Structures are given as C-alpha cells and as structure tokens.
Amino acid sequence: MSPGPMTPPSLIQTLLGAARSAANANSRAESTCGLGHPLVGQLAQQVRAHLASEVKDRLGQRVRAMTGATGDARDFLEPAGDPGLFGPDSAAWQVHAHFVAMMTGGLSSLMLQALHPQALGAVWDHSRFRTQLQARLGRTALFVATTTYGGTAAALQTIERVNRIHAQIRGQLPDGTPYVANDPELIRWVHLGETTSFLRAYQDLSLQPLSAARQDLYFAEMAQIGERLGAHSLPLTRHQALMQLQDYRPQLRADARTRETLHLIENYPCEPLDRPLITLIVRAALQMLPDWALDMLERERRCALEQTAVRTALQGMGASLAWAFADTGVAARAHQRMQTPQASAPTPV
C-alpha cells in the first residue's frame, strides 16, 4: 500500500528556498569582496537573519490561514509574572506548545466526539461548523491557548464566557432525545476526547514525549478546566481517562450526522498548497483513534509502514514550526511574560 505524498511542499519549500537564498547571497558577497574580506561574514549573517525572520513570518501566516486562528500572541505578554492556571513548568504548557500535535489531536477529538449523538447534536444545531469548520477550530484553539497560557483573569473570563454560552444551548435529536450543552456528562465526554487526543498526538509526534508521571500530571492539570466548565469525576491519570472513555461506549453510535462530520474533516478546507500537510494530519488523526472508534467510523487501521511515514513527516514539520514560533508564538510570549526559558528549537535548514 502506497502511503502517498509524505512532504508538505508549501511549507517545506519555504524553508528550503530561504536556505538557497542565503547561500546565493553568500556566494555573491564572496565573488565581490573575496573570501577573506570581513564583509563576507557580516553580510552572510545579516542575510540569514533577515531570511529567517521572513520565513518565520510566512510560516506563521500559512498556519493562521490554515487553522482559522484568531487573536494576537502579544496579548499573552501581560500581566507580567502571572503564571495563569498552570505555569511554565506544567505538562499542559509543554503539550499545548506543539502546533502539529494540537491540530492533529484536535481533529482526532472531533472525530471521536462525533460518535456521541447529544454532544454532536448540540454542535450540529447551534453552530456553523459544517460551513465554517476553520472558524470553529480557530475558536477552540483560542480557548485552549487562553486557558493554558493566558493570565489568570483572562483564563477564568474565557471559561465563564463558554459557560454562559452553554447555558443557553438546548434542543432535541431527530428521534426526540433531549440534550443540554451544560450537561456534566456531555462536558466530561468532550473533555475526555480532547485530553486523550491531545496527549496521544503529542506522544506520537513530539521529539520529547512525556514520561508516565508527566502524562498523569497532564490529566490532573486539565481536570481544572473541565471542572470549571461543569464536569464531574474527571480522570486524574492517563489510565483513568482511558477507562472513562470505555464507559461511554454504550452511549455512542455512528449515524448520518457522524458520517457527514467525518466527511467534512477528511475534506478539511484549505489552500491547495496546504493540502499535502492537511492530508497527513487527517491521516494521523484517524490512526490515533481507538480501534473500536475506527470500527464505528468504518475506517481501517493503516499498515505500520504508512503510519511510520506519516508520523516521521509530521515530526519534521513539528520541529520546523517550533523553530518558526520560538520567539513569537503564544507559548513563547507566555514564557516571556514569566521570564522563563522555553525549550530551544533547532534551525531546520
């Protein structure tokens, strides 16, 4: 079975193009001034710095366009010294800084959550995700970013705003089954889908996976968010989270709405140049689902060779984006607010 295209050219070619431009500029300086002239080294250094900044800006623009991201990372520079709900040493700060893992885990969690009729019904009837999927994901990404990296007041205000919205959402499924968005059991289901998916994606795609102890810490930390949103009896360890997912299986089903949601995700709207990367992310998101969820969605487990190829490609892209956001991303701004160092990202060219 062929794994298909494994490299996302629009972003990778940007990086390679910058490297070639820097090399060409260096060659021109050498031919003009001679190899031993001090201007050669100075000019080459200036060109590399300028091109690195340009590449980072372009990558940031592509990512924002691809995900529907909103907000300004500079907002996370204030208030100085405020650790927010978690702080720089938390597992949440580490996991949520990995863009590729968060996008992959986010799509995987949507696929999983779509198996719960009431959870899907609330989104189906009270949002425009079917026509504005990017905007929907952008709002979710902003919620995660603010509750993870924002100051304490901003995080709590964001949670309260979501609670007010949930309190107004109620309805019934086509078969007459009622639902309310602030049902603690529905909130717990969504919480389980997101946290298990985010962590699974991070463990698969990060070059620095969490230890078993820090995986448990991640669930204990994220329980704070779920509890403030109204969920009860949330898991405090990875094992508890996986067991609670199993407990929901009798309530799950794959119906016409589920299949349409999966179709929307598998055909995620994006620019043509971003399609190869999105294809890899969607493939990875599907393969991160539990076997029983894949069976319900009528999708197959891919061969080990293809899974490895996809994972390797996304790990490389994750490293490139970590480099691009090392100074200006949300996580970077939060570390600057706390005056703490962020894990360094090597230059990918």
N, C-alpha and C positions, 0 to 999 in steps of 0.2 A: 504494500500500500504506500503510495507516494504521499509524503507529508505536505507537498505543495510549497509555495514560496515561504522562505524562512527569515528573510530580512526585510524590514520595513524601509523601502528606499527613500521616502521623502525626508525622514529624519536622519538616517544614516548618511545619505548623500550630502546633507548639510554639513555634517561633521567632517566627512572626507574632503569636501570642497574647501572647507576652511584650512585644512592641513595642506592641501595643494597650493592654495593662495599664499600661505605663509612661506612655503618652500620656494615658490616663484619669486616672491618679494626678496627673499634672502639671496637668491641667485642673482637678481638684478643688482642688488647692493654690492655683491662680490665683484661683478663684472665692471661696475662703475668705479668702485673705490679700491679694489684689491682686497685679497683675503685678510691681510694683516691690519687693515685700517680699523680703528676703533668704532667708526661709524657703522660698520657692518653689523657688529653685535648689537649695538644700540638700536639700529633700525629694525633688525630682525625681532628683537624683544618687543619693540613698540607695535610692530605689525601683528605679532602673535597675540599680544594683549588686546589689541583692537578687534581682531577677528574672533577671539574667544568671547569677548563681550557681545559681538554681533551674533555669533552662533547661539549663545545662551538666550538672547532676546528672541531670536527666531524660533527656537525650540519652545520657549515659553508661550509665544503667540500660537504656535501649532497646537500645543496642549490645551490652551484655553479654548480655542476654536473647536477642538475635537470633543471636549468634555462639557462644554456649556458652562464653564466655571465663571463665577462672578466674584465681586469683592476685590479688595486691594490688599496684598500681603503686608503693605506698610502699616495697615491698621493693627497688626499684631505686635508692633513695636511698643505699644502702650497698654497698660501703665507699667512703667519701669519696675522691675523687681517682683511683679505679681506672677506667681507660678501657675495660676489658674487652678483647675480641678485636679491636675496630675503632677506637673512639674517635669523638668528636663531629665531626671533620672528614671522616669516611668517607662514601663513597657509600651504604653499607649503612644508616647512620643516617638519611640523607636519604630513601631509597626506602621503608624499612620504617616510617617515621612516618606514611605516608599510608594511613589506615584503608581508605577505599573502594577504593583501588588494590590493597591487600593482600588484601582479601576477594575482589575480582574476579579478581585473579591467582591466588589460592588455588583458587577453583572452576575456573578455566580449566586450571590444572595438574592437578587431579584428573581432568578430562575427558581430558586428554592422556595421563596416566599409565595410565588405564584401558584404553588400547589395547595395553599390554604384558601378555600373559597371565600371566607369572610374577609381575610386580610386583603386578598386581591379585589374583592368587591368594593371595599372602601376606596381603594385607589382607582379602580375602574370607573366608579360613578362620580367621584369628586375630584378628579384631576384630569389634565390633558396629556398624560404621559404617552398615549397612543399616537399623538400628533406632535408632541414636544418632548421626546424622550431625553434629548440632551439637556433641555432646561430642567427637567425633573431631576436628572442625575446631578446637575450643577447645584441645585438647591440642597440636595442631600450631601454633596461634597462640602458645601459651605457650612452646613450644620455640624458635620464631623470635624471640620477644621476649627470652627469656633469653640466647640465644646472640648476639643482636645488641646488646642494651642492658645486659645484666647484667654484674656484676663478673667478673673473670677466673675466679675459683674457681667461681662459680655456673655460668658458661657451660661450663666443662670438665666439671663434675659432671653437667650436663644431657646433654651429648654422651655421656659414659661410660654413663649410665643407659640411653640409647637403644641403645648398642652391646650392652649386656648383654641387653636385650630381643630385639634382632635375632639374637643368637647362639642363641637358643632356638627361633626360628621356622623351621620347615622343613615340607615337605609335597609333594604332587604334584597336578597338574591332573587334571581328569576323564579326559584322554587318557593319563595316566600320566607326563607330563613332570614331573620333579622340580624343586623350587625351594628355595632357602635365602635368608632375608632379608638375610643379610650378604654375599651375592654382590657383589663390587665393581662388576660391570657393571649389576646392578639398582640399586645405590645411585647410580651415575653417572646412570642414566636418570631416577630420581626427582629428583636434583639438577638435571639439565638442565631437566626440566619445570617445577620450581619457579622457578629463577632466571630462565629466559627469560620465564615467565609473569608473575612479579612485575615485572620490568623493563618488559615490554611494557605492562602495565596502568598502571604509574607514568608512562611516557612519554605514554600516551593521556589519562590523567585528571588529572595534576598540572598546575598552572599554572606550574610551574617545572621543566620537563623537563631531564634531564641532557644535557650536551654529549657528543659522541662519545668524548672521552677519559675522562670520568667513567663512561660506560657500560662501557667496558673495565675501568676500575678496579673497578666493582661486581663483575664476574665474577672478577677476580683476588682480591678480598677474600673472596667467598663460597666460593672454592675451598678456603680454610682449613677451613671447616665440612665440606664434602664429603670432604676428605682425612682429617679426624679421624674421620669416620664409616666410612671404609674404601674410598672410591672412589679410582680411579687415573686419571691422564692427563686431569684436568679442564681445561676451557677457561679461558683467562686473558683472552680478549677476547670481545666480542659475536659477531664473525664466526665464531670457533672454536666457540662454543656452538651457533650455528645449523647449522653444518656437522656437528657431532656428532649433533644431533637427526636430521638426514637419514640418518646412518649406521645408525640404529636401525630405519629403516623396514622392512627385510626381516623383522624380528622381530615386527612389530606386526600385530594383527588386531582386528576388531570382532566379538565373539561375543555370546552371550546375556548373559553377565555384564557385558560392556561396556555393552550396551543398558540393562540394569537399573540400572547405576550412573549412566548419563546421565539416566535417568528420575528417579532419586532426587534428583539435583542440580537438574534442571529443576523439581522439585516440592519444593524446599527447605522444610523445616518451619519455620514462623514464625507469629507472631500475625497475625490478619487485617489489622490496621492497618499492619503492616510489609510486607505482600505487594507493594505497588507498588514499593517500593525494591528488594526482593529480585528482583522480575521484571526490573527494569532491570539489576541486577548480573549476573544469569544471562544475559540477552541479550548484555551486553557481554562476558562471559566466553567465550561461544561464538564471538563475532565476532573475538576475539583469537587464535583458533586458526589454525594454518597451513591453507592451502587443502586440502592433502592430508589433514589430520586431519578437517576438516569433511566432506570427501567420505567418509571411512571411517565417520564417525558418521551419515552420511545427513542432514546438515543443510545448509541453503542459506546463502550469503552474503547478508546483508540489503542493501537498497538504501542508497545513500550518504546519502539524507535521513534515514532512520531511524537509521543509525549516528551521524550528527551529532547528532540529537536526544537519543539515549541518552547519548552522551558529554557533551554540554553539561549535561544534568540531573545526571549523576554528578559532573562537575567542580564544580557548585554545591554538591552535598551534601558533597563532599570538603572544600570551603572551610569549610562550616558546622561539620563535625566537627573540623577543625583548630582552629577557634576554641574549640569546646567542650572539647578536650583540651589546650589550650595551656599549662595550669598543672598539670594532674593526670594526664595520660596517661603511659604508660610512657616514651616518648621525652622528655617534659618532665621527668620525675623523674630520668632519666639525665643530662640536661643540668644539672639542679640538683646532682646528685652531683659533676659535673665543674666546676661553677660556670662554665658556658659558656652563652651566649645561644642560644635556639632561634629559628629563623625565625619572625617575628611573623605572626599570623593576624588579619586584619581582622574586626571585628564584622560578622556577616552581616545585621543588622537595622538 
